[in-house]
Amino acid sequence: MRSKIHRDLKRNRDILHELAPSGKRKVKREMLQRAGFDWHFHTHRIPTRGDRAYQFCYDYGVLELGEGMCLIVQNKISA
């Protein structure tokens, strides 16, 4: 079971990376769905100042902006 969850998380992360290789991009929610993104699988959430939250899969996150749009970002943590 653990390997299936890891596989699903990795697939979500790979989809976000493929759609936003530069680390930031607005996309239609429909584009994420067509690519196979599963909204049920994420590693953590980071709240915004409003009532929304970024949903992360490892280092890539997605924020629903409304009106069918989403923002994909990469959390670049320097060591």
Distance bins in CASP14 RR format, pairs under 12 A and 6 or more apart:
PFRMAT RR
TARGET T0000
AUTHOR 0000-0000-0000
RMODE 2
METHOD distances of the structure
MODEL  1
1 7 0 0 0 0 0 1 0 0 0 0 0
1 8 0 0 0 0 0 1 0 0 0 0 0
2 8 0 0 0 0 0 1 0 0 0 0 0
2 9 0 0 0 0 0 1 0 0 0 0 0
3 9 0 0 0 0 0 1 0 0 0 0 0
3 10 0 0 0 0 0 1 0 0 0 0 0
4 10 0 0 0 0 0 1 0 0 0 0 0
4 11 0 0 0 0 0 1 0 0 0 0 0
4 38 0 0 0 0 0 1 0 0 0 0 0
4 41 0 0 0 0 1 0 0 0 0 0 0
5 11 0 0 0 0 0 1 0 0 0 0 0
5 12 0 0 0 0 0 1 0 0 0 0 0
5 38 0 0 0 0 0 1 0 0 0 0 0
5 40 0 0 0 0 0 1 0 0 0 0 0
5 41 1 0 0 1 0 0 0 0 0 0 0
5 42 0 0 0 0 0 1 0 0 0 0 0
5 43 0 0 0 0 0 1 0 0 0 0 0
5 57 0 0 0 0 0 1 0 0 0 0 0
6 12 0 0 0 0 0 1 0 0 0 0 0
6 13 0 0 0 0 0 1 0 0 0 0 0
6 41 0 0 0 0 1 0 0 0 0 0 0
6 43 0 0 0 0 0 1 0 0 0 0 0
6 57 0 0 0 0 0 1 0 0 0 0 0
6 58 0 0 0 0 0 1 0 0 0 0 0
7 13 0 0 0 0 0 1 0 0 0 0 0
7 14 0 0 0 0 0 1 0 0 0 0 0
7 38 0 0 0 0 0 1 0 0 0 0 0
7 41 0 0 0 0 1 0 0 0 0 0 0
7 57 0 0 0 0 0 1 0 0 0 0 0
8 14 0 0 0 0 0 1 0 0 0 0 0
8 15 0 0 0 0 0 1 0 0 0 0 0
8 36 0 0 0 0 0 1 0 0 0 0 0
8 37 0 0 0 0 0 1 0 0 0 0 0
8 38 1 0 1 0 0 0 0 0 0 0 0
8 39 0 0 0 0 0 1 0 0 0 0 0
8 40 0 0 0 0 1 0 0 0 0 0 0
8 41 1 0 1 0 0 0 0 0 0 0 0
8 42 0 0 0 0 1 0 0 0 0 0 0
8 43 0 0 0 0 0 1 0 0 0 0 0
8 57 0 0 0 0 1 0 0 0 0 0 0
9 15 0 0 0 0 0 1 0 0 0 0 0
9 16 0 0 0 0 0 1 0 0 0 0 0
9 37 0 0 0 0 0 1 0 0 0 0 0
9 38 0 0 0 0 1 0 0 0 0 0 0
9 40 0 0 0 0 0 1 0 0 0 0 0
9 41 1 0 1 0 0 0 0 0 0 0 0
9 42 1 0 0 1 0 0 0 0 0 0 0
9 43 1 0 0 1 0 0 0 0 0 0 0
9 44 0 0 0 0 0 1 0 0 0 0 0
9 55 0 0 0 0 0 1 0 0 0 0 0
9 56 0 0 0 0 1 0 0 0 0 0 0
9 57 1 0 1 0 0 0 0 0 0 0 0
9 58 1 0 0 1 0 0 0 0 0 0 0
9 59 0 0 0 0 0 1 0 0 0 0 0
9 60 0 0 0 0 0 1 0 0 0 0 0
9 61 0 0 0 0 0 1 0 0 0 0 0
10 16 0 0 0 0 0 1 0 0 0 0 0
10 17 0 0 0 0 0 1 0 0 0 0 0
10 38 0 0 0 0 0 1 0 0 0 0 0
10 41 0 0 0 0 1 0 0 0 0 0 0
10 43 0 0 0 0 0 1 0 0 0 0 0
10 57 1 0 0 1 0 0 0 0 0 0 0
10 58 1 0 0 1 0 0 0 0 0 0 0
10 59 0 0 0 0 0 1 0 0 0 0 0
10 60 0 0 0 0 0 1 0 0 0 0 0
11 17 0 0 0 0 0 1 0 0 0 0 0
11 18 0 0 0 0 0 1 0 0 0 0 0
11 32 0 0 0 0 0 1 0 0 0 0 0
11 35 0 0 0 0 1 0 0 0 0 0 0
11 36 1 0 0 1 0 0 0 0 0 0 0
11 37 0 0 0 0 1 0 0 0 0 0 0
11 38 1 0 0 1 0 0 0 0 0 0 0
11 41 0 0 0 0 1 0 0 0 0 0 0
11 42 0 0 0 0 0 1 0 0 0 0 0
11 57 0 0 0 0 1 0 0 0 0 0 0
11 58 0 0 0 0 0 1 0 0 0 0 0
11 60 0 0 0 0 0 1 0 0 0 0 0
12 18 0 0 0 0 0 1 0 0 0 0 0
12 19 0 0 0 0 0 1 0 0 0 0 0
12 32 0 0 0 0 1 0 0 0 0 0 0
12 33 0 0 0 0 0 1 0 0 0 0 0
12 35 0 0 0 0 1 0 0 0 0 0 0
12 36 0 0 0 0 1 0 0 0 0 0 0
12 37 1 0 1 0 0 0 0 0 0 0 0
12 38 1 0 0 1 0 0 0 0 0 0 0
12 39 0 0 0 0 1 0 0 0 0 0 0
12 40 0 0 0 0 1 0 0 0 0 0 0
12 41 1 0 1 0 0 0 0 0 0 0 0
12 42 1 0 0 1 0 0 0 0 0 0 0
12 43 0 0 0 0 1 0 0 0 0 0 0
12 55 0 0 0 0 1 0 0 0 0 0 0
12 56 0 0 0 0 1 0 0 0 0 0 0
12 57 1 0 1 0 0 0 0 0 0 0 0
12 58 0 0 0 0 1 0 0 0 0 0 0
12 59 0 0 0 0 0 1 0 0 0 0 0
12 60 0 0 0 0 1 0 0 0 0 0 0
12 61 0 0 0 0 1 0 0 0 0 0 0
12 62 0 0 0 0 1 0 0 0 0 0 0
12 72 0 0 0 0 0 1 0 0 0 0 0
13 19 0 0 0 0 0 1 0 0 0 0 0
13 20 0 0 0 0 0 1 0 0 0 0 0
13 35 0 0 0 0 0 1 0 0 0 0 0
13 37 0 0 0 0 1 0 0 0 0 0 0
13 38 0 0 0 0 0 1 0 0 0 0 0
13 41 0 0 0 0 1 0 0 0 0 0 0
13 42 0 0 0 0 1 0 0 0 0 0 0
13 43 0 0 0 0 1 0 0 0 0 0 0
13 55 0 0 0 0 0 1 0 0 0 0 0
13 56 0 0 0 0 1 0 0 0 0 0 0
13 57 1 0 1 0 0 0 0 0 0 0 0
13 58 1 0 1 0 0 0 0 0 0 0 0
13 59 1 0 0 1 0 0 0 0 0 0 0
13 60 1 0 1 0 0 0 0 0 0 0 0
13 61 0 0 0 0 1 0 0 0 0 0 0
13 62 0 0 0 0 0 1 0 0 0 0 0
13 72 0 0 0 0 0 1 0 0 0 0 0
13 74 0 0 0 0 0 1 0 0 0 0 0
13 75 0 0 0 0 0 1 0 0 0 0 0
14 20 0 0 0 0 0 1 0 0 0 0 0
14 21 0 0 0 0 0 1 0 0 0 0 0
14 35 0 0 0 0 1 0 0 0 0 0 0
14 36 0 0 0 0 0 1 0 0 0 0 0
14 37 0 0 0 0 1 0 0 0 0 0 0
14 38 0 0 0 0 0 1 0 0 0 0 0
14 57 0 0 0 0 1 0 0 0 0 0 0
14 58 0 0 0 0 1 0 0 0 0 0 0
14 59 0 0 0 0 0 1 0 0 0 0 0
14 60 0 0 0 0 1 0 0 0 0 0 0
15 21 0 0 0 0 0 1 0 0 0 0 0
15 27 0 0 0 0 0 1 0 0 0 0 0
15 31 0 0 0 0 1 0 0 0 0 0 0
15 32 1 0 0 1 0 0 0 0 0 0 0
15 33 0 0 0 0 0 1 0 0 0 0 0
15 34 0 0 0 0 1 0 0 0 0 0 0
15 35 1 0 1 0 0 0 0 0 0 0 0
15 36 1 0 0 1 0 0 0 0 0 0 0
15 37 1 0 1 0 0 0 0 0 0 0 0
15 38 0 0 0 0 1 0 0 0 0 0 0
15 39 0 0 0 0 0 1 0 0 0 0 0
15 41 0 0 0 0 0 1 0 0 0 0 0
15 57 0 0 0 0 1 0 0 0 0 0 0
15 58 0 0 0 0 0 1 0 0 0 0 0
15 60 0 0 0 0 1 0 0 0 0 0 0
15 61 0 0 0 0 0 1 0 0 0 0 0
15 62 0 0 0 0 1 0 0 0 0 0 0
15 70 0 0 0 0 0 1 0 0 0 0 0
15 72 0 0 0 0 1 0 0 0 0 0 0
16 22 0 0 0 0 0 1 0 0 0 0 0
16 23 0 0 0 0 1 0 0 0 0 0 0
16 24 0 0 0 0 0 1 0 0 0 0 0
16 25 0 0 0 0 1 0 0 0 0 0 0
16 27 0 0 0 0 1 0 0 0 0 0 0
16 31 0 0 0 0 0 1 0 0 0 0 0
16 32 0 0 0 0 1 0 0 0 0 0 0
16 35 0 0 0 0 1 0 0 0 0 0 0
16 36 0 0 0 0 0 1 0 0 0 0 0
16 37 1 0 0 1 0 0 0 0 0 0 0
16 38 0 0 0 0 0 1 0 0 0 0 0
16 41 0 0 0 0 0 1 0 0 0 0 0
16 42 0 0 0 0 0 1 0 0 0 0 0
16 43 0 0 0 0 0 1 0 0 0 0 0
16 54 0 0 0 0 0 1 0 0 0 0 0
16 55 0 0 0 0 1 0 0 0 0 0 0
16 56 0 0 0 0 1 0 0 0 0 0 0
16 57 1 0 0 1 0 0 0 0 0 0 0
16 58 0 0 0 0 1 0 0 0 0 0 0
16 59 0 0 0 0 1 0 0 0 0 0 0
16 60 1 1 0 0 0 0 0 0 0 0 0
16 61 1 0 0 1 0 0 0 0 0 0 0
16 62 1 0 0 1 0 0 0 0 0 0 0
16 63 0 0 0 0 0 1 0 0 0 0 0
16 70 0 0 0 0 1 0 0 0 0 0 0
16 71 0 0 0 0 0 1 0 0 0 0 0
16 72 1 0 1 0 0 0 0 0 0 0 0
16 73 0 0 0 0 1 0 0 0 0 0 0
16 74 0 0 0 0 1 0 0 0 0 0 0
16 75 0 0 0 0 0 1 0 0 0 0 0
17 23 0 0 0 0 1 0 0 0 0 0 0
17 24 0 0 0 0 0 1 0 0 0 0 0
17 25 0 0 0 0 0 1 0 0 0 0 0
17 35 0 0 0 0 0 1 0 0 0 0 0
17 37 0 0 0 0 0 1 0 0 0 0 0
17 57 0 0 0 0 1 0 0 0 0 0 0
17 58 0 0 0 0 1 0 0 0 0 0 0
17 59 0 0 0 0 1 0 0 0 0 0 0
17 60 1 0 1 0 0 0 0 0 0 0 0
17 61 0 0 0 0 0 1 0 0 0 0 0
17 62 0 0 0 0 0 1 0 0 0 0 0
17 72 0 0 0 0 1 0 0 0 0 0 0
17 73 0 0 0 0 0 1 0 0 0 0 0
17 74 1 0 0 1 0 0 0 0 0 0 0
18 25 0 0 0 0 0 1 0 0 0 0 0
18 27 0 0 0 0 0 1 0 0 0 0 0
18 31 0 0 0 0 0 1 0 0 0 0 0
18 32 0 0 0 0 0 1 0 0 0 0 0
18 35 1 0 0 1 0 0 0 0 0 0 0
18 36 0 0 0 0 0 1 0 0 0 0 0
18 37 0 0 0 0 0 1 0 0 0 0 0
18 60 0 0 0 0 1 0 0 0 0 0 0
18 72 0 0 0 0 1 0 0 0 0 0 0
19 25 1 0 0 1 0 0 0 0 0 0 0
19 26 0 0 0 0 0 1 0 0 0 0 0
19 27 1 0 1 0 0 0 0 0 0 0 0
19 28 0 0 0 0 0 1 0 0 0 0 0
19 29 0 0 0 0 0 1 0 0 0 0 0
19 30 0 0 0 0 0 1 0 0 0 0 0
19 31 1 0 0 1 0 0 0 0 0 0 0
19 32 1 0 0 1 0 0 0 0 0 0 0
19 33 0 0 0 0 0 1 0 0 0 0 0
19 34 0 0 0 0 0 1 0 0 0 0 0
19 35 1 0 0 1 0 0 0 0 0 0 0
19 36 0 0 0 0 0 1 0 0 0 0 0
19 37 0 0 0 0 1 0 0 0 0 0 0
19 60 0 0 0 0 1 0 0 0 0 0 0
19 61 0 0 0 0 0 1 0 0 0 0 0
19 62 0 0 0 0 1 0 0 0 0 0 0
19 70 0 0 0 0 1 0 0 0 0 0 0
19 71 0 0 0 0 0 1 0 0 0 0 0
19 72 1 0 1 0 0 0 0 0 0 0 0
19 73 0 0 0 0 0 1 0 0 0 0 0
19 74 0 0 0 0 0 1 0 0 0 0 0
20 26 0 0 0 0 1 0 0 0 0 0 0
20 27 1 0 0 1 0 0 0 0 0 0 0
20 31 0 0 0 0 0 1 0 0 0 0 0
20 32 0 0 0 0 0 1 0 0 0 0 0
20 35 0 0 0 0 0 1 0 0 0 0 0
20 59 0 0 0 0 0 1 0 0 0 0 0
20 60 1 0 0 1 0 0 0 0 0 0 0
20 61 0 0 0 0 1 0 0 0 0 0 0
20 62 0 0 0 0 1 0 0 0 0 0 0
20 63 0 0 0 0 0 1 0 0 0 0 0
20 70 0 0 0 0 0 1 0 0 0 0 0
20 71 0 0 0 0 1 0 0 0 0 0 0
20 72 1 1 0 0 0 0 0 0 0 0 0
20 73 1 0 0 1 0 0 0 0 0 0 0
20 74 1 0 0 1 0 0 0 0 0 0 0
20 75 0 0 0 0 0 1 0 0 0 0 0
21 60 0 0 0 0 0 1 0 0 0 0 0
21 72 0 0 0 0 0 1 0 0 0 0 0
21 74 0 0 0 0 1 0 0 0 0 0 0
22 60 0 0 0 0 0 1 0 0 0 0 0
22 72 0 0 0 0 1 0 0 0 0 0 0
22 73 0 0 0 0 0 1 0 0 0 0 0
22 74 0 0 0 0 1 0 0 0 0 0 0
22 76 0 0 0 0 0 1 0 0 0 0 0
23 59 0 0 0 0 1 0 0 0 0 0 0
23 60 1 0 0 1 0 0 0 0 0 0 0
23 61 0 0 0 0 1 0 0 0 0 0 0
23 62 0 0 0 0 0 1 0 0 0 0 0
23 71 0 0 0 0 0 1 0 0 0 0 0
23 72 1 0 0 1 0 0 0 0 0 0 0
23 73 1 0 0 1 0 0 0 0 0 0 0
23 74 1 1 0 0 0 0 0 0 0 0 0
23 75 0 0 0 0 1 0 0 0 0 0 0
23 76 1 0 0 1 0 0 0 0 0 0 0
24 54 0 0 0 0 0 1 0 0 0 0 0
24 60 0 0 0 0 0 1 0 0 0 0 0
24 61 0 0 0 0 0 1 0 0 0 0 0
24 62 0 0 0 0 0 1 0 0 0 0 0
24 63 0 0 0 0 0 1 0 0 0 0 0
24 70 0 0 0 0 0 1 0 0 0 0 0
24 71 1 0 0 1 0 0 0 0 0 0 0
24 72 1 0 0 1 0 0 0 0 0 0 0
24 73 1 0 1 0 0 0 0 0 0 0 0
24 74 1 0 0 1 0 0 0 0 0 0 0
24 75 0 0 0 0 0 1 0 0 0 0 0
24 76 0 0 0 0 0 1 0 0 0 0 0
25 31 0 0 0 0 0 1 0 0 0 0 0
25 32 0 0 0 0 0 1 0 0 0 0 0
25 60 0 0 0 0 0 1 0 0 0 0 0
25 61 0 0 0 0 0 1 0 0 0 0 0
25 62 0 0 0 0 0 1 0 0 0 0 0
25 63 0 0 0 0 0 1 0 0 0 0 0
25 65 0 0 0 0 0 1 0 0 0 0 0
25 69 0 0 0 0 0 1 0 0 0 0 0
25 70 0 0 0 0 1 0 0 0 0 0 0
25 71 1 0 0 1 0 0 0 0 0 0 0
25 72 1 0 1 0 0 0 0 0 0 0 0
25 73 0 0 0 0 1 0 0 0 0 0 0
25 74 0 0 0 0 1 0 0 0 0 0 0
26 32 0 0 0 0 0 1 0 0 0 0 0
26 62 0 0 0 0 0 1 0 0 0 0 0
26 63 0 0 0 0 1 0 0 0 0 0 0
26 64 0 0 0 0 0 1 0 0 0 0 0
26 65 1 0 0 1 0 0 0 0 0 0 0
26 66 0 0 0 0 0 1 0 0 0 0 0
26 67 0 0 0 0 0 1 0 0 0 0 0
26 68 0 0 0 0 0 1 0 0 0 0 0
26 69 1 0 1 0 0 0 0 0 0 0 0
26 70 1 0 0 1 0 0 0 0 0 0 0
26 71 1 0 1 0 0 0 0 0 0 0 0
26 72 1 0 0 1 0 0 0 0 0 0 0
26 73 0 0 0 0 0 1 0 0 0 0 0
27 33 0 0 0 0 0 1 0 0 0 0 0
27 34 0 0 0 0 0 1 0 0 0 0 0
27 35 0 0 0 0 1 0 0 0 0 0 0
27 37 0 0 0 0 1 0 0 0 0 0 0
27 61 0 0 0 0 0 1 0 0 0 0 0
27 62 0 0 0 0 1 0 0 0 0 0 0
27 63 0 0 0 0 0 1 0 0 0 0 0
27 64 0 0 0 0 0 1 0 0 0 0 0
27 65 0 0 0 0 1 0 0 0 0 0 0
27 68 0 0 0 0 1 0 0 0 0 0 0
27 69 1 0 0 1 0 0 0 0 0 0 0
27 70 1 0 1 0 0 0 0 0 0 0 0
27 71 0 0 0 0 1 0 0 0 0 0 0
27 72 1 0 0 1 0 0 0 0 0 0 0
27 73 0 0 0 0 0 1 0 0 0 0 0
28 34 0 0 0 0 1 0 0 0 0 0 0
28 35 0 0 0 0 0 1 0 0 0 0 0
28 37 0 0 0 0 0 1 0 0 0 0 0
28 62 0 0 0 0 0 1 0 0 0 0 0
28 64 0 0 0 0 0 1 0 0 0 0 0
28 65 0 0 0 0 0 1 0 0 0 0 0
28 66 0 0 0 0 0 1 0 0 0 0 0
28 67 0 0 0 0 1 0 0 0 0 0 0
28 68 1 0 1 0 0 0 0 0 0 0 0
28 69 1 0 0 1 0 0 0 0 0 0 0
28 70 1 0 0 1 0 0 0 0 0 0 0
28 71 0 0 0 0 0 1 0 0 0 0 0
28 72 0 0 0 0 0 1 0 0 0 0 0
29 35 0 0 0 0 0 1 0 0 0 0 0
29 36 0 0 0 0 0 1 0 0 0 0 0
29 37 0 0 0 0 1 0 0 0 0 0 0
29 39 0 0 0 0 1 0 0 0 0 0 0
29 62 0 0 0 0 1 0 0 0 0 0 0
29 63 0 0 0 0 0 1 0 0 0 0 0
29 64 1 0 0 1 0 0 0 0 0 0 0
29 65 0 0 0 0 1 0 0 0 0 0 0
29 66 0 0 0 0 1 0 0 0 0 0 0
29 67 0 0 0 0 1 0 0 0 0 0 0
29 68 1 0 1 0 0 0 0 0 0 0 0
29 69 1 0 0 1 0 0 0 0 0 0 0
29 70 1 0 1 0 0 0 0 0 0 0 0
29 71 0 0 0 0 0 1 0 0 0 0 0
29 72 0 0 0 0 0 1 0 0 0 0 0
30 36 0 0 0 0 0 1 0 0 0 0 0
30 37 0 0 0 0 0 1 0 0 0 0 0
30 67 0 0 0 0 0 1 0 0 0 0 0
30 68 1 0 0 1 0 0 0 0 0 0 0
30 69 0 0 0 0 1 0 0 0 0 0 0
30 70 0 0 0 0 1 0 0 0 0 0 0
31 37 0 0 0 0 1 0 0 0 0 0 0
31 62 0 0 0 0 0 1 0 0 0 0 0
31 68 0 0 0 0 1 0 0 0 0 0 0
31 69 0 0 0 0 1 0 0 0 0 0 0
31 70 0 0 0 0 1 0 0 0 0 0 0
31 72 0 0 0 0 1 0 0 0 0 0 0
32 38 0 0 0 0 1 0 0 0 0 0 0
32 39 0 0 0 0 1 0 0 0 0 0 0
32 55 0 0 0 0 0 1 0 0 0 0 0
32 57 0 0 0 0 0 1 0 0 0 0 0
32 60 0 0 0 0 0 1 0 0 0 0 0
32 61 0 0 0 0 0 1 0 0 0 0 0
32 62 1 0 0 1 0 0 0 0 0 0 0
32 63 0 0 0 0 0 1 0 0 0 0 0
32 64 0 0 0 0 1 0 0 0 0 0 0
32 68 0 0 0 0 1 0 0 0 0 0 0
32 69 0 0 0 0 0 1 0 0 0 0 0
32 70 1 0 0 1 0 0 0 0 0 0 0
32 71 0 0 0 0 0 1 0 0 0 0 0
32 72 0 0 0 0 1 0 0 0 0 0 0
33 39 0 0 0 0 1 0 0 0 0 0 0
33 62 0 0 0 0 0 1 0 0 0 0 0
33 68 0 0 0 0 0 1 0 0 0 0 0
33 70 0 0 0 0 0 1 0 0 0 0 0
35 62 0 0 0 0 0 1 0 0 0 0 0
35 70 0 0 0 0 0 1 0 0 0 0 0
35 72 0 0 0 0 0 1 0 0 0 0 0
37 55 0 0 0 0 0 1 0 0 0 0 0
37 57 0 0 0 0 1 0 0 0 0 0 0
37 60 0 0 0 0 0 1 0 0 0 0 0
37 61 0 0 0 0 0 1 0 0 0 0 0
37 62 1 0 0 1 0 0 0 0 0 0 0
37 64 0 0 0 0 0 1 0 0 0 0 0
37 70 0 0 0 0 1 0 0 0 0 0 0
37 72 0 0 0 0 1 0 0 0 0 0 0
38 55 0 0 0 0 0 1 0 0 0 0 0
38 57 0 0 0 0 1 0 0 0 0 0 0
38 62 0 0 0 0 0 1 0 0 0 0 0
39 45 0 0 0 0 0 1 0 0 0 0 0
39 55 1 0 0 1 0 0 0 0 0 0 0
39 57 0 0 0 0 0 1 0 0 0 0 0
39 61 0 0 0 0 0 1 0 0 0 0 0
39 62 0 0 0 0 1 0 0 0 0 0 0
39 64 0 0 0 0 1 0 0 0 0 0 0
39 70 0 0 0 0 0 1 0 0 0 0 0
40 55 0 0 0 0 1 0 0 0 0 0 0
40 57 0 0 0 0 0 1 0 0 0 0 0
41 55 0 0 0 0 1 0 0 0 0 0 0
41 56 0 0 0 0 0 1 0 0 0 0 0
41 57 1 0 0 1 0 0 0 0 0 0 0
41 58 0 0 0 0 0 1 0 0 0 0 0
41 62 0 0 0 0 0 1 0 0 0 0 0
42 53 0 0 0 0 1 0 0 0 0 0 0
42 54 0 0 0 0 1 0 0 0 0 0 0
42 55 1 0 1 0 0 0 0 0 0 0 0
42 56 1 0 1 0 0 0 0 0 0 0 0
42 57 1 0 1 0 0 0 0 0 0 0 0
42 58 0 0 0 0 1 0 0 0 0 0 0
42 60 0 0 0 0 0 1 0 0 0 0 0
42 61 0 0 0 0 1 0 0 0 0 0 0
42 62 0 0 0 0 1 0 0 0 0 0 0
42 63 0 0 0 0 0 1 0 0 0 0 0
43 54 0 0 0 0 0 1 0 0 0 0 0
43 55 0 0 0 0 1 0 0 0 0 0 0
43 56 1 0 1 0 0 0 0 0 0 0 0
43 57 1 0 1 0 0 0 0 0 0 0 0
43 58 1 0 1 0 0 0 0 0 0 0 0
43 59 0 0 0 0 1 0 0 0 0 0 0
43 60 0 0 0 0 1 0 0 0 0 0 0
43 61 0 0 0 0 1 0 0 0 0 0 0
43 75 0 0 0 0 0 1 0 0 0 0 0
44 53 0 0 0 0 1 0 0 0 0 0 0
44 54 0 0 0 0 1 0 0 0 0 0 0
44 55 0 0 0 0 1 0 0 0 0 0 0
44 56 1 0 1 0 0 0 0 0 0 0 0
44 57 0 0 0 0 1 0 0 0 0 0 0
44 58 0 0 0 0 1 0 0 0 0 0 0
44 59 0 0 0 0 0 1 0 0 0 0 0
44 60 0 0 0 0 0 1 0 0 0 0 0
44 61 0 0 0 0 1 0 0 0 0 0 0
44 75 0 0 0 0 1 0 0 0 0 0 0
45 52 0 0 0 0 1 0 0 0 0 0 0
45 53 1 0 1 0 0 0 0 0 0 0 0
45 54 1 0 0 1 0 0 0 0 0 0 0
45 55 1 0 1 0 0 0 0 0 0 0 0
45 56 1 0 0 1 0 0 0 0 0 0 0
45 57 0 0 0 0 0 1 0 0 0 0 0
45 61 0 0 0 0 1 0 0 0 0 0 0
45 62 0 0 0 0 0 1 0 0 0 0 0
45 63 0 0 0 0 0 1 0 0 0 0 0
45 64 0 0 0 0 0 1 0 0 0 0 0
46 52 0 0 0 0 1 0 0 0 0 0 0
46 53 1 0 0 1 0 0 0 0 0 0 0
46 54 1 0 1 0 0 0 0 0 0 0 0
46 55 0 0 0 0 1 0 0 0 0 0 0
46 56 1 0 0 1 0 0 0 0 0 0 0
46 59 0 0 0 0 0 1 0 0 0 0 0
46 60 0 0 0 0 0 1 0 0 0 0 0
46 61 0 0 0 0 1 0 0 0 0 0 0
46 62 0 0 0 0 0 1 0 0 0 0 0
46 63 0 0 0 0 1 0 0 0 0 0 0
46 73 0 0 0 0 1 0 0 0 0 0 0
46 75 1 0 0 1 0 0 0 0 0 0 0
47 53 1 0 1 0 0 0 0 0 0 0 0
47 54 1 0 0 1 0 0 0 0 0 0 0
47 55 0 0 0 0 0 1 0 0 0 0 0
47 56 0 0 0 0 0 1 0 0 0 0 0
47 63 0 0 0 0 0 1 0 0 0 0 0
48 54 1 0 0 1 0 0 0 0 0 0 0
48 55 0 0 0 0 0 1 0 0 0 0 0
48 61 0 0 0 0 0 1 0 0 0 0 0
48 63 1 0 0 1 0 0 0 0 0 0 0
48 64 0 0 0 0 0 1 0 0 0 0 0
48 65 0 0 0 0 0 1 0 0 0 0 0
48 71 0 0 0 0 0 1 0 0 0 0 0
48 73 0 0 0 0 0 1 0 0 0 0 0
49 63 0 0 0 0 0 1 0 0 0 0 0
50 63 0 0 0 0 0 1 0 0 0 0 0
51 63 0 0 0 0 0 1 0 0 0 0 0
51 64 0 0 0 0 0 1 0 0 0 0 0
52 62 0 0 0 0 0 1 0 0 0 0 0
52 63 1 0 0 1 0 0 0 0 0 0 0
52 64 1 0 0 1 0 0 0 0 0 0 0
52 65 0 0 0 0 1 0 0 0 0 0 0
52 66 0 0 0 0 1 0 0 0 0 0 0
52 70 0 0 0 0 0 1 0 0 0 0 0
52 71 0 0 0 0 0 1 0 0 0 0 0
53 61 0 0 0 0 0 1 0 0 0 0 0
53 62 0 0 0 0 0 1 0 0 0 0 0
53 63 1 0 0 1 0 0 0 0 0 0 0
53 64 0 0 0 0 1 0 0 0 0 0 0
54 60 0 0 0 0 1 0 0 0 0 0 0
54 61 1 0 1 0 0 0 0 0 0 0 0
54 62 1 0 0 1 0 0 0 0 0 0 0
54 63 1 0 1 0 0 0 0 0 0 0 0
54 64 0 0 0 0 1 0 0 0 0 0 0
54 65 0 0 0 0 0 1 0 0 0 0 0
54 70 0 0 0 0 0 1 0 0 0 0 0
54 71 0 0 0 0 1 0 0 0 0 0 0
54 72 0 0 0 0 1 0 0 0 0 0 0
54 73 1 0 0 1 0 0 0 0 0 0 0
54 74 0 0 0 0 0 1 0 0 0 0 0
54 75 0 0 0 0 1 0 0 0 0 0 0
55 61 1 0 0 1 0 0 0 0 0 0 0
55 62 1 0 1 0 0 0 0 0 0 0 0
55 63 1 0 0 1 0 0 0 0 0 0 0
55 64 0 0 0 0 1 0 0 0 0 0 0
55 70 0 0 0 0 1 0 0 0 0 0 0
55 71 0 0 0 0 0 1 0 0 0 0 0
55 72 0 0 0 0 0 1 0 0 0 0 0
55 73 0 0 0 0 0 1 0 0 0 0 0
55 75 0 0 0 0 0 1 0 0 0 0 0
56 62 0 0 0 0 1 0 0 0 0 0 0
56 63 0 0 0 0 1 0 0 0 0 0 0
56 72 0 0 0 0 0 1 0 0 0 0 0
56 73 0 0 0 0 1 0 0 0 0 0 0
56 74 0 0 0 0 1 0 0 0 0 0 0
56 75 1 0 0 1 0 0 0 0 0 0 0
56 77 0 0 0 0 0 1 0 0 0 0 0
57 72 0 0 0 0 0 1 0 0 0 0 0
57 73 0 0 0 0 0 1 0 0 0 0 0
57 74 0 0 0 0 0 1 0 0 0 0 0
57 75 0 0 0 0 0 1 0 0 0 0 0
58 74 0 0 0 0 1 0 0 0 0 0 0
58 75 0 0 0 0 1 0 0 0 0 0 0
58 77 0 0 0 0 0 1 0 0 0 0 0
59 72 0 0 0 0 0 1 0 0 0 0 0
59 73 0 0 0 0 1 0 0 0 0 0 0
59 74 1 0 1 0 0 0 0 0 0 0 0
59 75 1 0 1 0 0 0 0 0 0 0 0
59 76 1 0 0 1 0 0 0 0 0 0 0
59 77 1 0 0 1 0 0 0 0 0 0 0
60 70 0 0 0 0 0 1 0 0 0 0 0
60 71 0 0 0 0 0 1 0 0 0 0 0
60 72 1 0 0 1 0 0 0 0 0 0 0
60 73 1 0 0 1 0 0 0 0 0 0 0
60 74 1 0 1 0 0 0 0 0 0 0 0
60 75 1 0 0 1 0 0 0 0 0 0 0
60 76 0 0 0 0 0 1 0 0 0 0 0
61 70 0 0 0 0 1 0 0 0 0 0 0
61 71 0 0 0 0 1 0 0 0 0 0 0
61 72 1 0 0 1 0 0 0 0 0 0 0
61 73 1 0 1 0 0 0 0 0 0 0 0
61 74 1 0 0 1 0 0 0 0 0 0 0
61 75 1 0 0 1 0 0 0 0 0 0 0
61 76 0 0 0 0 0 1 0 0 0 0 0
62 68 0 0 0 0 0 1 0 0 0 0 0
62 69 0 0 0 0 0 1 0 0 0 0 0
62 70 1 0 1 0 0 0 0 0 0 0 0
62 71 1 0 0 1 0 0 0 0 0 0 0
62 72 1 0 1 0 0 0 0 0 0 0 0
62 73 1 0 0 1 0 0 0 0 0 0 0
62 74 0 0 0 0 0 1 0 0 0 0 0
62 75 0 0 0 0 0 1 0 0 0 0 0
63 69 0 0 0 0 1 0 0 0 0 0 0
63 70 1 0 0 1 0 0 0 0 0 0 0
63 71 1 0 1 0 0 0 0 0 0 0 0
63 72 0 0 0 0 1 0 0 0 0 0 0
63 73 1 0 0 1 0 0 0 0 0 0 0
63 75 0 0 0 0 0 1 0 0 0 0 0
64 70 1 0 1 0 0 0 0 0 0 0 0
64 71 0 0 0 0 1 0 0 0 0 0 0
64 72 0 0 0 0 0 1 0 0 0 0 0
65 71 1 0 1 0 0 0 0 0 0 0 0
65 72 0 0 0 0 0 1 0 0 0 0 0
65 73 0 0 0 0 0 1 0 0 0 0 0
END
